[in-house]
Amino acid sequence: MERDLRLISGMATPDDAECPAASAAETDADLLDAYSRAVIGASEKVSPSVVNISVTPKTGTRARARSPREQGGTGSGFIFTGDGFILTNSHVVQNARKLDVVLPDGRSFQADLVGDDPDTDLAVVRISASGLKAVSLGDSHGLQVGQLVVAVGNPFGFQCSVTAGVISALGRSLRSSSGRLIDNVIQTDAALNPGNSGGPLVNSLGEVIGVNTAIILPAQGICFSIAVNTAKFVAGRLMTFGKVKRSFLGVAGQDAPLLRRVVRFHGLPVEAGFLVTNIEESGPAATAGLKEGDVIVGYGDCPVRGIDDLHVLLTEEQIGVESPITVIRRTEKLTLKVTPEEKKAG
């Protein structure tokens, strides 16, 4: 009876139950503190490796038309080896006559372009400097939608700006400036702005899991990063060869639907293909006997539904390897032999 009176009067005693509202508030505060610690830890780990890249364009050149991903010839990058190799975007360094890199400690160096790959919008530059701190490269294979991510870069020249968000989607495809699709792109809502291009996207451990590359205007919270596993492969090729080798056929064209009766008659696994509108003289396609108006529907053992399927199949391993190519010429199905060559720069 005495305890009941104490509760009614509002007097607290040691054996009284804790207030549920207070416990919930403490739990929320703990969660916010944990979130803050994760963002702080990740940014502190990677920020010393994030650089600002200033580009002096070649005389008489004009940057290729693209979505506004960097401003005033500047972008971001990050040091991924202790001896000065820096990963960034191809569109950041494109048509550069001079590259200047500013480190977070204020030191400035002129950089050399090691190589760039417009097909994946990645590039590697190098500086000669001491006391460099390299990032830790993670693994983009095990990422999950909803996972916390942190983006670090230099939007509008504001050095080492940090934003946080989550992975919105995985396995996106993004069209590069060369026309090829970049596969396995990470979509995030971590805010990116012009100048963030080439900066790292990191997980809660401070490991780089992506290279920030694009935003969609006027949308908000739809940003894209190239998966770090793709970046590892491309960076290795650029450091070794200065480019990424790919094969090509010497054809130009467009995606085109097939007549239903042609699909049924030949039992084709596709209802569309790649319509050849132009053939490079003396190129692999011309040598194989392809003609303008042919529709490519298969390469090797794989169906071809359009240009993107064909790009995926024309890898470095196909250079110099004779393979069957299936085409529809008017209503006739033909199988020709083609030997791809190495794709020329530019």
C-alpha positions in Angstrom: 0.0 0.0 0.0 2.9 2.3 0.9 4.6 1.6 -2.5 1.3 2.4 -4.3 1.1 5.7 -2.5 4.7 6.6 -3.5 3.9 5.9 -7.1 0.8 8.0 -7.0 2.6 10.9 -5.4 5.4 10.7 -8.0 8.1 9.9 -5.4 10.9 7.7 -7.0 12.3 4.7 -5.1 15.2 2.3 -6.1 12.9 -0.6 -6.7 10.6 1.4 -9.1 10.6 0.3 -12.7 12.6 2.4 -15.2 10.6 4.7 -17.5 10.2 3.1 -20.9 10.4 6.4 -22.7 13.7 7.2 -21.1 15.1 3.8 -22.1 14.0 4.3 -25.7 15.6 7.8 -25.8 18.9 6.4 -24.4 18.8 3.6 -27.0 18.2 6.1 -29.8 21.1 8.2 -28.5 23.4 5.2 -28.4 22.5 4.3 -32.0 23.2 7.9 -33.2 26.5 7.9 -31.3 27.4 4.6 -33.0 26.5 6.0 -36.4 28.5 9.1 -35.8 31.5 7.1 -34.6 31.4 5.0 -37.8 31.3 8.0 -40.1 34.0 9.8 -38.1 36.2 6.7 -38.1 35.8 6.0 -41.8 36.4 9.7 -42.8 39.5 10.0 -40.6 40.9 6.8 -42.1 40.5 7.8 -45.7 40.7 11.6 -45.8 44.5 11.8 -45.6 44.6 9.9 -48.9 42.1 12.0 -50.8 43.6 14.6 -53.2 42.4 17.5 -55.3 43.2 17.3 -59.0 43.4 20.5 -61.1 43.4 20.2 -64.8 45.0 22.6 -67.4 43.4 21.6 -70.7 45.3 21.3 -74.0 45.2 24.4 -76.2 42.4 24.3 -78.7 40.5 21.4 -77.1 37.1 21.4 -75.6 35.9 19.0 -73.0 33.5 16.3 -74.3 29.9 17.1 -73.6 28.7 15.3 -70.5 26.6 15.7 -67.4 28.1 18.3 -65.0 30.3 16.0 -62.8 33.2 18.4 -62.1 33.6 22.2 -62.1 36.3 24.4 -63.5 38.7 21.7 -64.5 38.9 20.1 -61.0 38.1 16.8 -59.5 39.0 14.4 -56.8 41.2 11.3 -56.5 42.8 9.1 -53.9 46.2 7.6 -53.3 46.0 3.8 -53.5 49.8 2.9 -53.4 52.4 4.4 -51.1 54.6 5.3 -54.1 52.2 7.8 -55.5 49.7 6.1 -57.8 46.3 7.9 -57.7 43.0 6.7 -58.9 40.5 9.1 -60.4 37.9 9.4 -63.2 38.9 9.4 -66.9 36.6 12.4 -67.5 38.5 14.4 -64.9 41.8 14.1 -66.7 40.6 14.1 -70.2 42.4 16.4 -72.7 44.7 17.5 -69.9 47.9 19.3 -70.8 48.9 19.6 -67.1 47.7 17.9 -64.0 48.3 19.4 -60.5 47.6 17.4 -57.4 47.1 19.0 -54.0 47.4 16.8 -50.9 45.3 17.3 -47.7 48.5 18.7 -46.0 48.7 21.5 -48.6 51.6 20.2 -50.6 51.2 20.5 -54.4 52.8 18.3 -57.1 52.6 18.0 -60.8 51.2 14.6 -61.8 51.9 12.4 -64.8 49.0 10.5 -66.5 49.8 6.8 -66.3 46.7 5.8 -68.4 43.0 6.3 -68.7 40.1 4.1 -69.8 37.0 6.1 -71.0 35.1 2.8 -71.3 35.0 2.5 -67.5 35.6 6.2 -66.7 38.7 5.4 -64.7 42.2 6.8 -64.9 45.5 6.5 -63.0 47.9 9.4 -62.4 51.2 9.5 -60.4 53.1 11.9 -58.3 56.6 11.8 -56.8 56.2 12.6 -53.1 57.2 11.2 -49.8 55.1 10.5 -46.7 52.0 9.4 -48.7 49.3 7.4 -47.0 47.4 4.9 -49.2 43.8 3.8 -48.8 42.7 0.3 -48.0 40.9 -1.2 -51.0 37.9 -3.3 -50.0 35.8 -5.9 -51.8 32.7 -4.8 -53.6 31.4 -8.3 -54.1 29.8 -8.7 -50.7 28.1 -5.3 -50.5 24.4 -5.1 -49.4 21.6 -2.7 -50.2 21.1 -0.4 -47.1 24.8 -0.6 -46.0 26.3 2.5 -44.6 28.7 4.3 -47.0 30.8 7.5 -46.8 31.9 9.7 -49.7 34.9 11.9 -49.5 35.9 14.4 -52.2 36.4 18.1 -53.1 33.0 19.4 -54.3 33.3 22.9 -55.8 36.9 22.9 -54.4 35.9 22.4 -50.7 38.7 20.0 -49.9 38.0 16.7 -48.1 34.2 17.2 -47.7 32.4 14.2 -46.2 28.9 13.0 -46.9 27.2 9.8 -45.7 24.3 7.7 -46.8 23.5 4.1 -47.8 23.8 1.9 -50.8 20.6 2.4 -52.6 21.0 -0.4 -55.2 23.6 -2.7 -56.7 24.3 -4.0 -60.1 23.3 -0.8 -61.9 24.6 -0.1 -65.4 25.9 3.3 -66.4 26.6 4.5 -70.0 30.2 5.8 -70.3 31.2 8.7 -72.5 32.6 6.1 -75.1 29.1 4.5 -75.4 29.9 1.3 -73.5 28.0 0.2 -70.5 29.8 0.2 -67.1 28.5 -2.8 -65.3 28.1 -3.5 -61.5 27.8 0.2 -60.7 26.8 1.1 -57.1 23.9 3.5 -56.6 24.1 5.6 -53.4 22.3 8.5 -51.7 25.5 9.8 -50.2 25.4 13.4 -51.6 27.8 14.0 -54.5 28.4 17.3 -56.2 30.6 18.7 -59.0 34.1 18.1 -58.0 33.4 14.8 -56.2 34.3 12.9 -59.3 37.1 10.4 -58.7 36.8 10.5 -54.9 36.4 7.3 -52.8 33.2 5.7 -51.6 34.1 3.8 -48.4 32.4 1.5 -46.0 32.2 1.8 -42.2 35.7 0.3 -41.9 37.2 3.0 -44.1 37.8 0.6 -46.9 37.3 1.9 -50.5 34.4 0.1 -52.1 33.8 2.4 -55.1 35.0 5.4 -57.1 32.5 8.2 -57.3 31.7 9.0 -60.9 28.3 10.5 -61.6 25.2 12.3 -60.4 21.9 12.7 -62.1 20.5 16.2 -62.4 18.0 17.5 -61.3 17.4 14.4 -59.2 18.6 14.4 -55.6 20.1 11.4 -53.9 20.8 9.4 -57.0 24.5 9.1 -57.3 26.8 6.4 -58.8 30.1 4.9 -58.0 32.2 2.4 -60.0 32.7 -0.8 -58.0 36.2 -1.1 -56.5 36.6 -4.6 -58.0 36.3 -3.1 -61.4 38.7 -0.3 -60.4 41.3 -2.8 -59.2 41.2 -4.6 -62.6 41.4 -1.5 -64.6 44.0 0.1 -62.5 46.2 -2.9 -62.8 46.0 -2.8 -66.6 46.6 0.9 -66.7 49.7 0.6 -64.5 51.0 -2.3 -66.7 50.0 -1.3 -70.2 48.8 2.3 -69.9 45.5 1.2 -71.3 42.9 -1.6 -71.1 43.1 -3.9 -74.1 39.8 -4.7 -75.8 38.9 -6.3 -79.1 36.8 -4.8 -81.9 35.2 -5.8 -85.2 35.2 -2.5 -87.1 31.5 -2.1 -87.3 29.1 0.7 -86.4 25.3 0.4 -86.1 22.3 0.3 -83.8 20.0 -2.0 -82.0 17.2 -3.2 -84.2 14.2 -5.5 -83.8 13.8 -8.6 -85.9 10.7 -9.7 -87.9 8.8 -12.2 -85.9 8.5 -14.6 -88.8 12.3 -14.5 -89.2 12.7 -15.3 -85.4 10.3 -18.2 -85.6 11.6 -19.6 -88.9 15.3 -19.7 -87.7 14.4 -20.5 -84.1 16.5 -17.6 -82.8 16.9 -17.1 -79.1 16.6 -13.3 -79.5 14.0 -11.0 -81.0 16.5 -8.1 -81.7 20.1 -7.8 -82.7 22.8 -5.3 -83.8 22.1 -3.7 -87.2 25.3 -3.0 -89.1 25.1 0.5 -90.7 28.8 1.0 -91.4 31.9 -1.2 -91.8 35.5 -0.1 -91.4 37.5 -0.8 -94.6 39.9 -3.6 -94.1 38.7 -4.2 -90.6 37.9 -7.6 -89.1 34.2 -7.4 -90.1 35.0 -6.5 -93.7 37.5 -9.3 -93.9 34.9 -11.8 -92.5 32.4 -10.8 -95.2 29.9 -8.7 -93.2 27.8 -6.2 -95.1 25.9 -3.1 -94.3 22.3 -4.1 -93.4 23.3 -7.4 -91.7 21.9 -7.9 -88.2 24.3 -9.6 -85.8 22.4 -12.0 -83.6 25.1 -14.2 -82.2 28.8 -14.2 -81.4 30.6 -17.4 -80.5 28.1 -19.4 -78.5 26.3 -16.4 -77.1 23.2 -14.6 -78.4 23.5 -10.9 -79.3 20.5 -8.7 -78.6 22.3 -5.4 -79.4 25.4 -3.4 -79.0 25.7 -3.9 -75.3 25.8 -7.7 -75.6 28.4 -7.4 -78.3 30.6 -5.0 -76.2 30.5 -7.5 -73.3 31.7 -10.3 -75.5 34.6 -8.3 -77.2 37.1 -8.7 -74.4 40.9 -8.7 -74.4 40.9 -12.5 -74.6 39.1 -12.4 -78.0 42.0 -10.5 -79.7 43.3 -12.7 -82.6 40.9 -15.5 -81.8 38.7 -16.7 -84.7 35.0 -17.0 -83.7 31.7 -17.7 -85.5 29.4 -14.7 -85.8 25.8 -15.2 -86.7 24.0 -12.7 -88.9 20.6 -12.3 -90.5 20.9 -11.0 -94.1 17.5 -10.1 -95.3 15.7 -13.3 -94.3 18.7 -15.6 -94.5 20.7 -16.8 -91.6 24.5 -16.9 -92.1 27.4 -18.0 -89.9 30.7 -16.2 -90.7 34.2 -16.5 -89.2 35.6 -13.3 -87.7 38.9 -12.6 -86.0 38.7 -9.5 -83.8 41.7 -7.1 -83.6 42.9 -4.9 -80.7 40.8 -1.8 -80.3 42.7 1.3 -81.3 43.1 4.2 -78.9 40.5 6.9 -79.2 
